[in-house]
């Protein structure tokens, strides 16, 4: 870490500013599960960077072998049917921030963790990464606005395929289908993200933000609307027998046996 790195005590967040590029990191070992607190903290930091004139581009990255494994449903609070709605309503604010965002996907981006990666404008990865929209394999409807963000990148047919099967794809395939943008050599993902950020930062900052706003026009509103549908479906599915089986199967590292109940 550089001398410009700021640690946020007790939050597992770091913020590093070099030139016009801010690097926002988070660490929730071992799997970097997100919760409502982490989403709120990320919103707070990105809104803070929106007001910092020096900052022109933000890089989002995670520590450890997994970018983000989504939400942790092992606790009582997380099994509350209203929990997804509370998280997603805060997550919408991520889409309303104004600075270009590059996400470094090292390791796995799973379920809601993939949804978090899709908030960004660009994703940098390597062939060792894994991308997976595993919601249906857990017995639950997709969330985090992915009903909008995933087909926006890969098209409705490929989005349907990835969600229905819950299949994992590597970084090379993710770049091929448009889910990620830059394929770096393993271990060089952060450097590649930095190079992309510097390239963007060399453009006129007001023009970049204006162009970005036009290209993403309506995205945050569309996500805001779709999460009502996503959360409503998850509310009844989160207490279903199939969801309980999906979570058990994931924990026990076996194929789920669903009953349709």
GIZI-V82679 format. One record per run of one state. SS is the DSSP state (h for helix, s for strand, l for the rest). FROM is the first residue (numbers start at 1). LEN is the number of residues. Records with the same first field share a line. If there is no record, write none. Layout:
SS = FROM-LEN / FROM-LEN
//
This chain:
l = 1-4 / 9-4 / 19-2 / 27-7 / 35-1 / 51-6 / 63-5 / 69-2 / 72-11 / 96-4 / 105-3 / 111-1 / 118-4 / 127-3 / 133-2 / 139-7 / 155-1 / 166-2 / 178-4 / 185-4 / 202-3 / 216-3 / 238-3 / 253-9
s = 5-4 / 13-6 / 21-6 / 34-1 / 57-6 / 68-1 / 71-1 / 100-5 / 108-3 / 122-5 / 130-3 / 168-3 / 182-3
h = 36-15 / 83-13 / 112-6 / 135-4 / 146-9 / 156-10 / 171-7 / 189-13 / 205-11 / 219-19 / 241-12
//
